[in-house]
Amino acid sequence: MTQHLEIHPLTKAAFAPFGDVIEADPATMRFINGGTTERFHALSAAEAIGDGARVILNLFRGQPRAFPFSIEMMERHPFGSQCFVPLKSRPFLVVVAQDEGGRPGRPQVFLARGDQGVNYRVNAWHYPLMALGEQSDFLVVDRDGPGNNLEEYFFETPYIIGAPAL
């Protein structure tokens, strides 16, 4: 038996239990560089826990997903946050779940606009990168260092996501 998931718009309030939405927030804007640049300041903070841990920048190139799509697993990172920011202004899906006794609960699905990114907090259950429509590049801020920073959970019954309305 499969379970279907609805897709909701990505908002700061809806995503708050899992991390931060990265988007231009007028409340954080300040002018820099002689007034020629708008800086949207401190939209989120990267986390890197453990001796020898460091924050690194990566480029991920995601292949588009085909729909309907089956969510059979979720992952989380116990020692570092993970931030995804699209570089080609392409929308993408964000799938997250609350922790329920060391395992993910029912996933929630958000459609991120091409001008939004996300920063998953330490231990936030999420699905891997879900590019839509075409190959998409993402700047990923991640933790590097010793220790296993990946935990996976596989569902007994998969969840199904229908095609998003773009």
ABEGO torsion letter per residue (X at the ends): XBBBBBBBBBBAAAAAAAEBBBBBBAAABBBBGGGABBBBBGABBBBBBEBGBBBBBBBBBBBBBBOBBBBABBBBBAABBBBBBBAAGBBBBBBBBBBBGGBBBBBBBBBBBAABBBBBBBGBBBBBBBBBGBBBBBBBBBBBEBEBABBBBBBABBBBBBBBBX
